[in-house]
């Protein structure tokens, strides 16, 4: 009888321990899996959050989008979290539209769940779902177009308006030459440079925003050394080395945050930079400093001077 009780107790103890180990293993697996998901509210290693009006996720997202969409301005709200789902409301507008209608009401929502990013557009501006093709690369296999016969060129030439235009150059132009033009050009607001990069068959553009940073960004001391000129200062003096370094730093920032960049393949942002090309983009950016287009807001005379200096394959009017 005593042995039977001992056997019963021993058997139940073993069953209990097996159950505890099994439940603990399942819990450990679930927790590890949850911890492996991208966490948008994790502590930043490059931003001084207390002095910055933006989260790391928001800043990386803005950097990613502004490398590919000219004239984009973005303000974000704080991230809201619910278990493994994070939501962030944002206001995204084009600088040209902001001259006529400025809003602080969110028009887009970003949702991160289990290392996947999606966005929901809350109005009909569709700034992220549109496929932008405002620049074309120089193509030496076909004759250069006679831009002076272009109807848009004639429209600009015969007017006294201020135009918001994207000009695609006839050939690649060095950062030094475009910086010299920008420094000598008065009464102009420079918006974006379309920059030469690795894939000559691309239909999309990658470039550098020249707009003043809309966030109060404070970098850590190490980050200032790691990513020099990450934000261009609001100045009328453009140094071509600063332009190149700012572009390199932005690509390097994304490359160094592969966990963020890995959200992008399923985000459905048209022509978005993908993780598998970021190293090639970075290496190419270090070795080359040519652009093939610029977006600017200015008068007809400055536009005509720009076209006369660098030639033009195409004109895209935003306003």
N, C-alpha and C positions, 0 to 999 in steps of 0.2 A: 504493500500500500504506500509505504514511504517512498520506495523507488519509483512507483508510478507517479506520485506527486512531483518528485524531483524531475522525472522525465518530462512531465507536462509543463512544469515551470521552465525547464531548460529549452524545450521546444518553442514555447511562446516567447521566451526571451530572444531566441535566435530569429524567430519570425519578426518580432518587433524591431530588432536591430537591422534586419534586411530591409524592412519597410522604411526605416529612418534613413538608411544609406541610399535607398532608391529615390525617396522623395528629395533628399538633399542633393543627389546627383542631378535630378530633373531641375530643381530650383537653381543649382549652380549653372547648368547649361542655359537655362532661360535668362538668368541675369547676365551671363557672359555674352549671350547673343544680343540682348538689349544694349549692353555697354558697347558692343561693336558697331552699333548704328551711329550715324553722324549726329552729333549733338550741337545744335546751333547756339546753345546758350553756355557752352563751355568757356572757361576762362581764356581770354585772348593772350597770346604771347607777343603780339606786336603792337597792340593798341593800349594806351593808357585809358581804360574805360571811364574812369572818373572824370577825365578831361575831354572826353569824346562823346559827341551827340549821336552815337551810332554803335550798334553791336558789331562784333567781328563778322558774323554772317552777313549783316546788312552791308558792311563795307566791301567784303569780298564780292557780293552779288552786284553792287554798284560798279565796282572795278571791272568785273566780267562783262556787264552789259555795255558800259561806256567804251570798251575796246571795240565794240562791234556796231553800235548804233550812234550815229552822229547827232549832236544837239540834245542828247538825253539829259534831263535833270531829274533827280530822284530824292525824295524824302521818305523816311521810314518811321513807323511807329515801333514801340517796344514789342518784342516777341512774347506771345502768349503760349503757354505749354499746357498740354493735357496728356499725361502718360507719355507715350512715344510720338505724339503729334505736336508739331509746333506751327503756329500761324503768325504771319507778319503782314500787316496792312501797309501799303505804300502809296505815295503819289508819284506818278511818272508822267512827265510832260515833255514835249519838244520845246526848245527855246523859242522857236518862231511863234508857236501857239501861245506861249506865256506872255507875249507882248500884248495880246488881246484878251486873254482869259487865263487868270491865275487862280488856282484852287488849292486848298489844303485838305480837301475831302479825299479820302482814299479812293483810287480808281482801279486798284489791283490788290490781290491777296496772294501771298506766297505760302505754300504749305509744304512742310518737310515731315515725312513720316517713313520710318524704317529705311533711312538712307535713300529716299526718293523725293524729288522735288517736282511740284507742279504749281501752276499759277492759274488764278481765276480772274479774268478781267471783269471789273464791276461796272464798267460803262462801255460806250461804243467808240472809244478812241483807238483801241486795238493796236497800241504802240508796240507790243511784244509779239503779237501773232502775225504782223505784216512782214512780208519778205522784202527787205530793202535792197534795191539795186541802183543806188544813185550814182555810183562810181563805176567806171570801166577801166580795165588795165590797158596800158599801151600794147598794141599788137603789131609787131613788125612784119607780120605776114600779109597784112592788107594795107592798102594805101591810107595815109592820114586823111581824115575828112577835112574838107574846107569849111571850117566852123563859121566863116563869115557868111556862108549861104544858109546857115541855120536860122529858122524863124525865131527861135528864142533869143539868139544873138542879136538879131535885128530889133526885136522888141526891147531888149535892154539898151542897145545903142541909142535908140531914139527916145529914151525916157530920162526923166530926172528923179526917178524913185530911188528909194533904198531897197536893195534886193538881198534876199537870203538865198544864196546859190551854192551849189556844189559843182566845182569845175574839175573835170578829168583832164590831166595834162596829155600832151602828145607823146611825151617820153618821160622816163623817170627823172626826178629832180632831187638833188642832194638836200639834206637837212640844212646845210650851210646856206645854200642859195635861197631856199624858201624862208629861212630865218632872216636873211638880209632883206628880202622883199617885205616881210611882215614888219620889220623895224622901220623901214622907210615909208611904209604906207600909212597915211593919216586917215582919220574918220572911218575906221574899219574895226569890226569885232570879229576875231578869228575863232571859229567854232571847233573844227576837227581836221586832222590830217589823215588821209588814207595812205597807209604805209605798205611798201613792198614786203611781201613775206614768201614763205617757201613754196606754196602750191600755185603754180602758174595757171592751172586750169580752174581756179576757183571762180565762183560767180558772186561771192560775197566779199566784203571789205573788212579789214582789221586796221585800227588806227588809234590815234592819240587825241583825247579830248583836250582842247585848249581853254575850256571854260573854267572860271573860278570854281574851286571845290565848294559845294553847297553844304558840306559838313564841317564842323569844328573838329578837326582830326588831330590827335596828339599821339605820336609814335613813341615807343620806348627808345631808350638810348641805343640799344643794339639794333633795333629795327631801322633807325635813322641811318646807321652805317650800312645795313644790309640792303636797304631799298632807298638809295638817294634820289631826291626829287620825285618821290612817289606822287606828291601833289605839287603841281607847278604853282609858284607864287603868282599873285595877281599883279603883274607888272607889264609895262609897255615894252620892256626890253626882252627880246627873245634870244637866248643863246642856243646855238644848234647842238652843243654838247649836252645841255640841260634837256632839250627836247628828246634826244636819243636816250639819255639815261632814264628819263621819266617813263618812256615807253618800255625799256628793258625792265625797269623795276616793277612795273605793273604785271608784265608777263611772268617775271620771277616770283612775284607774290602768289600768283595763281599756281605756278608750278610747285611751290613749296607747301601749298595747301591742297594736296591731292585728294584728301577726304572731301573737301568742298567740291573740287572739280569733278569728282566721280558722281556727283548728283546730276550732272548736266546731260548725259546721254538720253535720259528719259524725260527731260524737262520740256521737250517740244518747243524750244526757242529756235526759230528758223536760223539755220546756218551757224549755230553756236559753236564756239571753240570746244573741241573734244579732248579728253585726257590723253589720247594716244598721239597727239601732234604737239603737245605743249613743249616738250624738250626740243624738238626741231625748230619750233617757233622761237624759242629762247636763244638757241645757238645761232640761228640766222639773224636775229635782231642784233646780236653782239657784233657780227661781222659785216653788217650792211646798214646803211643809213640813207635810204632813198624813199621818197614818197611819190605818189602818182596822182594826187588830187587834194583839194582843200575845200572846206566849206567855210564861207565867210558871209558876214552881213555888212554891206557897204553900198556906195553909190556906183553909178554906171561907169564913171571914169576909172575908178580903181579896178573894176572888173575887166574893163578893156585893156588896162595896163598889164594886168596879170596874164591875160590871154596873149597879148603881144610878146610878153617876156618868155613864157613857157609853152605857148601853143595850147590848144585844147582839142580833145576828141569829143567831148560831150559837155552839155550844160544841163543841170537839174535845178529847177526853181522850186523852192519850198513855200514861198509866200505868194 
